[in-house]
Amino acid sequence: MQLLDKAQLDAIPVLVLGNKKDLPGALDERQLIERMNLSAIQNREICCYSISCKEKENIDITLQWLIQHSKSQR
């Protein structure tokens, strides 16, 4: 059984991060969504960002998403 198939996790939002955006050949968000077939997931919110910790790219938006969604679960 896949983790996202567990009934107790229905409707829990999922954040997918593609790290190493700064490296050649890194996948962008669209490619990550396509490769991981994320568009097929219908029972929850899926958010996908391509990030680079080294270049500090999309770290702020990732933290904002986590803060927003941690508050909504209370």
C-alpha positions in Angstrom: 0.0 0.0 0.0 1.3 3.4 -0.9 1.4 6.1 1.8 -1.1 8.4 -0.1 -3.5 5.5 -0.3 -4.0 5.3 3.5 -7.6 6.3 4.4 -6.5 8.2 7.6 -4.4 10.5 5.4 -7.2 11.5 3.0 -7.4 15.2 2.4 -4.0 15.9 4.0 -2.1 18.3 1.7 1.2 17.2 0.2 4.2 19.3 -0.6 6.6 17.9 -3.2 10.0 19.6 -3.4 12.5 19.0 -6.2 15.9 20.0 -4.7 19.1 20.9 -6.5 17.3 23.3 -9.0 20.7 24.9 -9.5 22.2 21.8 -11.1 22.2 21.1 -14.9 19.4 18.6 -15.8 17.3 19.5 -12.7 13.6 19.1 -13.3 11.3 22.1 -13.1 7.8 21.9 -11.4 6.0 20.9 -14.6 8.5 18.0 -15.2 8.2 16.9 -11.6 4.4 16.8 -11.7 4.5 14.9 -15.0 7.2 12.4 -13.9 5.5 11.7 -10.5 2.0 11.6 -12.0 0.9 14.1 -9.4 -2.0 15.4 -11.5 -3.7 12.0 -11.0 -4.0 12.6 -7.3 -7.5 14.1 -6.7 -8.3 13.6 -3.0 -5.9 16.2 -1.6 -4.1 19.4 -2.4 -0.7 18.8 -4.0 1.9 21.6 -4.2 5.1 21.2 -6.1 8.2 23.5 -6.1 11.6 23.2 -7.6 14.1 24.6 -5.0 17.7 25.3 -4.5 18.9 25.5 -0.9 22.4 26.6 -2.2 20.9 29.5 -4.2 18.1 30.1 -1.7 15.5 29.7 -4.5 11.9 29.1 -3.5 12.8 28.5 0.1 10.6 31.4 1.2 7.6 30.2 -0.7 8.1 26.7 0.7 8.2 28.0 4.3 5.1 30.1 3.6 3.2 27.0 2.4 4.3 25.0 5.4 3.2 27.7 7.8 -0.1 28.3 6.1 -0.9 24.6 6.0 0.2 23.8 9.6 -2.2 26.5 10.8 -5.1 25.1 8.7 -4.7 21.6 10.4 -5.3 22.9 13.9 
